[in-house]
Amino acid sequence: MLLAAADGRPAHLVRVHGALIGLDEAQRRRLGVEVDWRGGPHLLTYRQVERTAGLVSAALAKPAPDGEPSEALVSLIDTLVEASIPTEHKNTTTAEAVDWTDYETWSRPGDDDRPAADAEASWGHRKPNAPGARHETFLGYYFQAATMVAEDSGPAVPELIRRVLVAAWK
């Protein structure tokens, strides 16, 4: 999913599959996207991506939805984000900038007061950044990111993401 997002593509599973099989051969082999099988090389199928995503989702799920990520999911995301920071920049700065944006869910509640299919989502408020824009409600999540920045009067640093969090409005 991170590969798809890094290319500016939505993290739909079909796009995740495309990002994985689009890697060069050395990367596909390293990640197990391409393996030697009985009849020769085997390239990861969409069904395998779908099955793996389901297993990961079930492993990281919580017994009751509350709009917050599970501890296991937070730990996994922190580990992946931290692994993306090159070693030479791990301690470049202690300054961070934090920002957030809203992320609307595809799910909608039913007309007859049935809950939305996305039980973790909640209603929030946003104001688009346009002249005359008014506050509006949306169903979804807030995405927050902490990015490395230069310290006051310090040298320039690469603005790398250090932490991310997606949570429903509370």
Beta strands, then each sheet from edge to edge (+ up, - down):
strand 1: 34-37
strand 2: 40-43
strand 3: 96-104
strand 4: 122-126
strand 5: 136-148
strand 6: 161-167
sheet 1: 1+ 2-
sheet 2: 3+ 5- 4+
sheet 3: 3+ 5- 6+
end
